[in-house]
């Protein structure tokens, strides 16, 4: 679907985000994201890393990470929604690739910096959603989350650095 103007594209992104927010509360939708990701046609997402042996949840996490890090300032209002979607889906994801896990760790690093945390009185919620996501991934799908377990154990220096 091609949109003619920036405002129409922005509205489409908002609409899709809120649809995903509603769908993320459905268990069946979350389970379907464990299916393999099979790219079709030309790659409109060329700025994302190539995914091999990935599932749909990996693709979703990478797209959301891209929007959260490189997105327009006009999308700042969607950051909490995007993190909520990831958090809602996290208990049902059976595996997460190393690339997707590292992108979540980079988000945690970005959002847990004191400069970011204290710039707005609601920014602590971003860290909360990411911590809850890591907890859900490890608690509910321990066997399939080897990359997540490894990344969070290696990423403890980020947490320790923020606490000191």
Order of alpha helices (4+ residues) and beta strands (2+ residues): alpha-alpha-alpha-alpha-alpha-alpha-alpha-alpha-alpha
